[in-house]
Amino acid sequence: MTPLLTINLLRVLFITFCAVIGANISSALVGNLWPGLILGLIVGLVVVLVDRLLKGVSLRLFSSATFGLLLGLIFANLLMASEVLRYQSEAMQWSIRLIVYAVFGYLGMMLAMRSSRDEFSLIIPYVRFARETTQHEPLVVDTNVIIDGRMADLCATGFLSRSLIVPRFILDELQLLADSHEPTKRERGRRGLEILNQLQRSREVELTIHDSTGEDVDVGTDARLVRIAKVLKARLLTNDHALSQGARLQQIAVLNLSDLSRALRPTVLAGDEIDLHLVKEGREPHQAVGYLPDGTMIVVNHARAHVGKTRTVVVASALQTAAGRLIFAELKNGAAQASVSRE
């Protein structure tokens, strides 16, 4: 039975229950079951209608609204306890009390429903609610992943949390790189600062600069990153393999962009046909070399005459080496292509 059928069955049973209870009460009080039966049906239908209207209201939203209503009524009660209306008539006091309680209750409910769970910690000190999913947990980023520049696009897709935390010492490290006398380091630092400025202006990302206490200035950058992620209960976003391994040993959740790139690398099997641009000659006299978009090198046999051109190749085999994956391929209809190129 589908969930919708189950819900509809429960609604029918509830309406029937209300009708039976109404009929029994009416029969016992007035000796006629029909008024109670009709009234029970009406009450059951009204309750089911209210249930339908509250379809989009979750238990968390209802609890937030209840908490906000309670706070509003407390403030209204404090205001009424000041006896500012003691010189008014009873009718006027009753009307004003009703208005004050309604206004404060409504405002409290609306403010509570618009607030996130973390904002409740400002109202109830030392209490933080557990996060619903890890998708919205903040990400602590390191220098390399900032310079890499891919995290902005990833956050915009929704696969990663849009809340990014940049420790102050990471920002200082980028500024030192930008002021370096070495052109390579200076370019990397300026690129990192430019990317941070773009992220700060973006509406898709919430960028926060975190100021550490300074008590761990003598500790290495990696250790400070791990400590901040642990304190903030955040995940660590990096592309440094050593940092990833060290953080995972300390039970810190790590997102490694290099691991993500390898996981998303297209699978190439023997017999697959690929349109490949041959960029240079291979090690053997007859070989040519091309690259997939992810950087995987493909060695094509008997294709040296086609260097600088795009040809359709057929994958023959793949070899995993210490430097990465190496794929060997042959020209599709190699003889025909060779003849055309000679003409």
Steps between C-alpha positions, in 0.01 A plus 500: 500500500638839400544776762223708336250214526601445863445868584161506325396181684593658833297809412193289418538305823534826698185649345312175568624501858380860551160412355461193724604691813259785412216255439558326835511828692189632325312174558586507869407868549200563278399149396563573130830401336464703177593849635812360665586295192480804271690719747772231534535479121533879477763509776696216336490669159614832650795332673597323174472832314730665754741209455499560123566872548795418727655267242817709465548553875766277653543405864808725523300797369215424740739477797665828397162669477401365843825626653451843339139516621615421853759778494247748360247418770768537769591849378133595471439376854794707628356808331153442645647439846621861509137610557518776240126450444385520863312828440310362201162334508466123512379482142792714377753293700361175357517632142854635534620179670356296213674719242835496684498122545404445136768737366783367717398139435491558124837680492662230715374223270615677183847579636547144625394340171738724303796417726744216441592246762836661567332833577316339792837475677485881538172467691588190700868533606730193482243307296563410136270279298645210305527561128246331281746396226868538431427682176451831686804465726758776445822425313841612622720564196878500466734706281538250216130448447441878493764547230357199313181701438258211442316519833283796393350302212452195724318701767280661233387156380367413847714189547702676772405726786492867404637603839879541466732588788842649427728517808681829549843335473406359156414853386834623640679222313338608173601860563860391562497307174358801316785718634770244417794592276469171311267542199343154538413544868381857441268385223357220717438737791328762285287233336392372843407850623309570180302177537415588862375842390281335237361256757425784743299683233318186389144441617549124467766478773512616862865582571615554859846603621571319827734665750683236705601561860871512421594242763618255232721732294799268549312207346514420128232617258357152450466441873328837547254421221414166661456667839266767363293239314472299822400803710241622248372147431556571131631301208837568339517582128843446346694336218804418716536123542719521813260743670207273413665195652599684818152648548324168447723339763360759742140419402452818295275476194706593193396584144797463265452653156772277358312191617181644350672556165625143495156367590337700218764402245330338200548125474666395175467133403657295226306548178378853579531755220633847583550814293852593605723793410856371454735761645847349479712204396532195721802313632496246218557618138143419395312632807305820561367633830173671597330586829150462641338806665602366845866480393519125436758426230405283203775347284380426146698251295581567133376858524812715489400634157181641654661719770316832523173351373188355662441136427259229617689237698397166648619416853710182504612476864567701817795487737511638856841650579645688796454827309137423413298314241644436153273400213607339170286537190498438125376716218149411388525388139865587523587394151229714344594805708867453415426485132286813515771687688764403242279624216 
